[in-house]
Amino acid sequence: MSAFTLTNAQARRVFLDRHALSETPQGIAHGPELLTLIDRLGFVQLDSINTVARAHDMILFSRKPRYRPKALKRLYEHDRALFEHWTHDAAVIPVRFYPYWHMRRSRDAARLRERWSEWRREGFEAKFQPVLDRIRDHGPCCSGDVGEGEKRGSGGWWDWHPSKTALEYLWRSGALQVVRREGFQKYYDLTERVFDQTTIGNAPDEAETIDWCCREALDRLGFATHGELAAFWDHISPAEAKVWCGEALAAGRIIQINVTGGDGTVRPAFAWPNLPDDPSLTLDPTPRLRVLSPFDPALRDRKRAERLFGFTYRIEIFVPEPKRTYGYYVFPLMEGDKLVGRIDMKAFRADDTLRVRALWPERGVRWGKGRQQKLEVELDRMLRLGGVSQLTFDDGWMREPV
């Protein structure tokens, strides 16, 4: 019996559905409804870039335009429905997944101790107990509250003093939790004061964790190679995911399918047995134009997105022009199941203005009045998120396709 083959149109529909980009952006955007969205995505990457709004806020806004940053802050800092740790980068994650980060924390404990020692951060291990004692006696703290008298480097973001390194290590390995951020500055507290013992002590073994990682990743991807399953949470190795796929395939728990890419190339992938009957295969995505964050979950695995949609997406574009010879972030524009352009814009809050500096349509995309109107309607929705009330377009903002 030949393997089931997803056409490219079907593959795009599944992709958009699993990333919550298929339906019209709408609905309640706080409390349980917001938590349900984050659970559906798996996690939301945190990033400090604030060109229009922070990346995590744009990710949630693009799916629920009624979203406001204070809703995420409440879930994270007040309700304790989310915790912060790493997937491929720092992220907020539903707290019900916390036990499945035990293996990650254990592996990080060994890996980071060796790596950070090699990076000449001598002395950070000696700061473990003083840092823990300081937090136990005085409550949550940030890196600026510890390390008095320690040499502060001037080498940039990764040039940490020993106590800052200790804070990060104790967080990554599980003794501490990040409990809030102020201006993107992390504040740490003892894990035992943040979560109850049921949450902390309910740790699965490695086999259970690998199984969970692969199952939950496949739920959120719809179809994937073993490498893509491993990369989703970034907990397990491709080799561990490959073994899981082999065993699950032999047991009939998953099937092997073919997926047609944007260029017509057909590649194998794994899926749940019910994928051929999945409702998303015939679900037309919303025709609404929306702005995505460069760090959107749909674009996290860039090679996968590029293969399905038939484009090369760069997070930066280099344009030689007076005073703009450097690279800068651009935001992808999604309409239906197509990437139709990329936009360079910034909220100038002192001027109360969201300023569009450049837009590059994708090759083969006609930028007519209808599409321009869709863009302006979407940007008008974004004004409040960006903390401004006016929208402007620079002279010469429309550029040649990239």
Secondary structure, 3 states (H helix, E strand, C coil): CCCCEECHHHHHHHHHHHCCCCCCCCCCCCHHHHHHHHHHHCCEECCCCCCCCCHHHHHHHCCCCCCCHHHHHHHHHHCCCEEEEECCCEEEEEHHHHHHHHHHHHHHHHHHHHHHHHCCCCCCHHHHHHHHHHHHHHCCECHHHCCCCCCCCCCCCCCCCHHHHHHHHHHHHCCEEEEEEECCEEEEEEHHHHCCHHHHHCCCCHHHHHHHHHHHHHHHHCEECHHHHHHHHCCCCHHHHHHHHHHHHHCCCCEEEEEECCCCCEEEEEECCCHHHCHHHHCCCCCCEEECCCCCHHHHCHHHHHHHHCCCCCCEEECCCCCCCCEEECEEEEECCEEEEEEEEEEEHHHCEEEEEEEEECCCCCCCHHHHHHHHHHHHHHHHHHCCCEEEECCCCECCCC
